C-alpha cells in the first residue's frame, strides 16, 4: 500500500494549491494521511478529488482549523492500513519527552503521524512506535525546504519511508 503523508498545508493562506509533486503523489497513493492545519474546508475536498478511486483519507483537524473542519474530521484519526495501526494527530507537544508522551497517549498505534511544528521528524520509541512528521509542503517556516513523506505499508510493516524536499517557490 502506497502512502502519502502530509501536514500543515494551510490552504489557501500559505499557498493557493498543493505543489505539483504532492498532487502527483496523491494521485498514486492508496492512502493519504494528513495531520491537520488544512485551514479551509475546500482543501479537504480538493485533496479528495486528487486521490484515485478507492484510495483512503486518514486525517485530523489542527489548531488552525475552524468549526467546519472540526465537524468533518476527528481530533485523532485511526485506521488499520495493510495491517499497520496508524494514528494521526496534529500536536504532540515539544520535542523533549515526545516519545514517552506519544507512547502513553497512543498505546495501540504502530505509527503516529503528527504535524504542527513544520519540522520533519522520524524516530522510533523504545516500544517500537514510529513517529513521523512530514513537515509542510507549503510553509517551510525555518526549514530549508518545504517537505512531505511517502512510504509503503505491507503485512503490518512500514517500509520505504522517504522525506521529499520541494523546490523553493518563486
C-alpha positions as a Markdown table, in Angstrom:
| # | Residue | x | y | z |
|---|---|---|---|---|
| 1 | Unk | 0.0 | 0.0 | 0.0 |
| 2 | Unk | 1.5 | 3.3 | -1.1 |
| 3 | Unk | 1.1 | 6.2 | 1.4 |
| 4 | Unk | 1.4 | 9.9 | 1.0 |
| 5 | Unk | 1.9 | 11.7 | 4.4 |
| 6 | Unk | 1.3 | 15.5 | 4.7 |
| 7 | Unk | 0.5 | 18.1 | 7.3 |
| 8 | Unk | 0.2 | 21.8 | 7.7 |
| 9 | Unk | -1.0 | 22.6 | 4.1 |
| 10 | Unk | -2.5 | 25.9 | 5.3 |
| 11 | Unk | -4.5 | 26.3 | 2.0 |
| 12 | Unk | -5.1 | 28.9 | 0.7 |
| 13 | Unk | -3.1 | 31.1 | 3.2 |
| 14 | Unk | 0.4 | 29.7 | 2.6 |
| 15 | Unk | -0.2 | 28.6 | -1.0 |
| 16 | Unk | -3.2 | 28.6 | -3.3 |
| 17 | Unk | -2.7 | 25.0 | -4.3 |
| 18 | Unk | -0.6 | 22.0 | -3.4 |
| 19 | Unk | 2.8 | 21.7 | -5.1 |
| 20 | Unk | 2.7 | 19.5 | -8.3 |
| 21 | Unk | 4.8 | 16.8 | -6.7 |
| 22 | Unk | 2.3 | 16.4 | -3.9 |
| 23 | Unk | -0.6 | 16.4 | -6.4 |
| 24 | Unk | 1.1 | 13.6 | -8.3 |
| 25 | Unk | 1.8 | 11.6 | -5.2 |
| 26 | Unk | -1.8 | 12.0 | -4.1 |
| 27 | Unk | -3.0 | 10.5 | -7.4 |
| 28 | Unk | -0.7 | 7.5 | -6.9 |
| 29 | Unk | -1.3 | 6.8 | -3.2 |
| 30 | Unk | -3.5 | 4.1 | -1.9 |
| 31 | Unk | -3.9 | 6.2 | 1.3 |
| 32 | Unk | -3.2 | 9.8 | 2.1 |
| 33 | Unk | -2.5 | 10.7 | 5.8 |
| 34 | Unk | -3.0 | 14.4 | 6.6 |
| 35 | Unk | -2.1 | 15.7 | 10.1 |
| 36 | Unk | -4.2 | 18.8 | 10.2 |
| 37 | Unk | -4.0 | 22.5 | 9.6 |
| 38 | Unk | -5.9 | 22.4 | 6.4 |
| 39 | Unk | -7.3 | 25.9 | 7.2 |
| 40 | Unk | -10.2 | 25.8 | 4.6 |
| 41 | Unk | -12.7 | 23.0 | 4.2 |
| 42 | Unk | -12.3 | 23.2 | 0.4 |
| 43 | Unk | -8.7 | 21.9 | 0.9 |
| 44 | Unk | -10.2 | 18.6 | 2.1 |
| 45 | Unk | -12.5 | 18.4 | -1.0 |
| 46 | Unk | -9.7 | 19.3 | -3.3 |
| 47 | Unk | -7.4 | 16.6 | -1.9 |
| 48 | Unk | -10.1 | 14.0 | -2.1 |
| 49 | Unk | -10.6 | 15.0 | -5.8 |
| 50 | Unk | -6.9 | 14.4 | -6.5 |
| 51 | Unk | -7.0 | 10.9 | -5.0 |
| 52 | Unk | -7.6 | 7.9 | -7.2 |
| 53 | Unk | -10.9 | 5.9 | -6.8 |
| 54 | Unk | -10.7 | 3.6 | -3.8 |
| 55 | Unk | -7.9 | 5.5 | -2.0 |
| 56 | Unk | -8.4 | 6.3 | 1.6 |
| 57 | Unk | -8.0 | 9.5 | 3.5 |
| 58 | Unk | -6.9 | 9.3 | 7.1 |
| 59 | Unk | -6.9 | 12.8 | 8.6 |
| 60 | Unk | -7.5 | 15.0 | 11.6 |
| 61 | Unk | -8.0 | 18.7 | 12.4 |
| 62 | Unk | -5.3 | 21.1 | 13.5 |
| 63 | Unk | -5.2 | 24.2 | 15.7 |
| 64 | Unk | -5.8 | 26.5 | 12.7 |
| 65 | Unk | -8.9 | 24.6 | 11.6 |
| 66 | Unk | -12.3 | 26.1 | 12.4 |
| 67 | Unk | -15.6 | 24.6 | 13.3 |
| 68 | Unk | -16.4 | 23.3 | 9.8 |
| 69 | Unk | -13.3 | 21.2 | 9.6 |
| 70 | Unk | -13.6 | 20.1 | 13.3 |
| 71 | Unk | -17.1 | 18.9 | 12.4 |
| 72 | Unk | -15.8 | 16.8 | 9.5 |
| 73 | Unk | -12.6 | 15.5 | 10.9 |
| 74 | Unk | -11.6 | 13.9 | 14.2 |
| 75 | Unk | -9.0 | 15.2 | 16.6 |
| 76 | Unk | -7.3 | 11.9 | 16.3 |
| 77 | Unk | -7.7 | 9.8 | 13.2 |
| 78 | Unk | -7.2 | 6.0 | 13.4 |
| 79 | Unk | -7.1 | 3.3 | 10.8 |
| 80 | Unk | -5.5 | -0.1 | 10.0 |
| 81 | Unk | -3.6 | 0.2 | 6.8 |
| 82 | Unk | -2.2 | -3.0 | 5.4 |
| 83 | Unk | -2.1 | -4.5 | 8.9 |
| 84 | Unk | -0.5 | -1.4 | 10.4 |
| 85 | Unk | -2.3 | 0.6 | 13.2 |
| 86 | Unk | -1.8 | 4.2 | 12.1 |
| 87 | Unk | -3.0 | 7.2 | 14.1 |
| 88 | Unk | -2.8 | 10.8 | 13.1 |
| 89 | Unk | -2.9 | 13.9 | 15.4 |
| 90 | Unk | -1.9 | 17.5 | 14.8 |
| 91 | Unk | 0.0 | 18.3 | 18.0 |
| 92 | Unk | 2.2 | 16.2 | 20.3 |
| 93 | Unk | 3.9 | 18.9 | 22.3 |
| 94 | Unk | 7.5 | 19.9 | 22.4 |
| 95 | Unk | 10.3 | 17.6 | 21.3 |
| 96 | Unk | 11.6 | 16.9 | 24.8 |
| 97 | Unk | 9.7 | 13.9 | 26.1 |
| 98 | Unk | 7.8 | 13.4 | 22.9 |
| 99 | Unk | 8.5 | 9.6 | 22.6 |
| 100 | Unk | 7.3 | 9.0 | 26.2 |
| 101 | Unk | 4.2 | 11.2 | 25.8 |
| 102 | Unk | 3.2 | 9.6 | 22.5 |
| 103 | Unk | 3.7 | 6.0 | 23.8 |
| 104 | Unk | 1.3 | 6.8 | 26.7 |
| 105 | Unk | -1.3 | 8.7 | 24.6 |
| 106 | Unk | -1.3 | 6.2 | 21.6 |
| 107 | Unk | -0.8 | 2.7 | 23.1 |
| 108 | Unk | -2.4 | 0.8 | 20.3 |
| 109 | Unk | -0.6 | 2.6 | 17.4 |
| 110 | Unk | 2.3 | 1.2 | 15.3 |
| 111 | Unk | 2.7 | 4.6 | 13.6 |
| 112 | Unk | 1.8 | 8.0 | 14.8 |
| 113 | Unk | 1.8 | 10.9 | 12.2 |
| 114 | Unk | 1.8 | 14.4 | 13.6 |
| 115 | Unk | 2.3 | 17.9 | 12.4 |
| 116 | Unk | 2.1 | 21.5 | 13.9 |
| 117 | Unk | 5.9 | 22.2 | 14.0 |
| 118 | Unk | 6.5 | 22.1 | 10.3 |
| 119 | Unk | 9.7 | 20.3 | 11.3 |
| 120 | Unk | 10.3 | 16.8 | 9.7 |
| 121 | Unk | 10.6 | 14.1 | 12.3 |
| 122 | Unk | 11.2 | 10.4 | 12.1 |
| 123 | Unk | 12.0 | 8.4 | 15.3 |
| 124 | Unk | 11.0 | 5.1 | 16.8 |
| 125 | Unk | 10.2 | 4.9 | 20.5 |
| 126 | Unk | 11.6 | 2.2 | 22.8 |
| 127 | Unk | 8.4 | 0.1 | 22.4 |
| 128 | Unk | 8.6 | 0.5 | 18.6 |
| 129 | Unk | 6.1 | 3.3 | 17.9 |
| 130 | Unk | 7.2 | 5.1 | 14.7 |
| 131 | Unk | 6.7 | 8.8 | 15.0 |
| 132 | Unk | 6.5 | 10.8 | 11.7 |
| 133 | Unk | 6.1 | 14.4 | 11.0 |
| 134 | Unk | 6.2 | 15.2 | 7.2 |
| 135 | Unk | 6.9 | 18.9 | 7.7 |
| 136 | Unk | 4.8 | 21.1 | 5.4 |
| 137 | Unk | 4.6 | 21.2 | 1.6 |
| 138 | Unk | 3.5 | 24.8 | 1.6 |
| 139 | Unk | 5.2 | 26.6 | 4.6 |
| 140 | Unk | 8.8 | 25.8 | 5.4 |
| 141 | Unk | 9.0 | 28.3 | 8.3 |
| 142 | Unk | 12.6 | 28.0 | 9.5 |
| 143 | Unk | 13.3 | 24.8 | 7.5 |
| 144 | Unk | 15.5 | 24.9 | 4.4 |
| 145 | Unk | 12.7 | 23.4 | 2.2 |
| 146 | Unk | 9.0 | 22.5 | 2.2 |
| 147 | Unk | 8.6 | 18.8 | 2.6 |
| 148 | Unk | 6.3 | 15.7 | 2.5 |
| 149 | Unk | 6.7 | 12.0 | 3.1 |
| 150 | Unk | 5.9 | 8.8 | 1.2 |
| 151 | Unk | 6.1 | 5.3 | 2.5 |
| 152 | Unk | 4.7 | 1.8 | 1.9 |
| 153 | Unk | 2.7 | -0.3 | 4.3 |
| 154 | Unk | 2.5 | -4.1 | 3.9 |
| 155 | Unk | 1.9 | -7.0 | 6.3 |
| 156 | Unk | 1.9 | -4.8 | 9.3 |
| 157 | Unk | 5.2 | -3.1 | 8.4 |
| 158 | Unk | 6.1 | 0.4 | 7.3 |
| 159 | Unk | 8.9 | 0.5 | 4.7 |
| 160 | Unk | 10.4 | 2.9 | 2.2 |
| 161 | Unk | 9.8 | 6.0 | 4.3 |
| 162 | Unk | 11.2 | 8.9 | 2.3 |
| 163 | Unk | 11.2 | 12.6 | 3.1 |
| 164 | Unk | 10.9 | 14.6 | -0.1 |
| 165 | Unk | 12.2 | 18.2 | -0.4 |
| 166 | Unk | 10.3 | 20.5 | -2.6 |
| 167 | Unk | 11.9 | 23.2 | -4.8 |
| 168 | Unk | 11.7 | 26.7 | -3.4 |
| 169 | Unk | 8.7 | 28.7 | -4.7 |
| 170 | Unk | 9.3 | 31.9 | -6.5 |
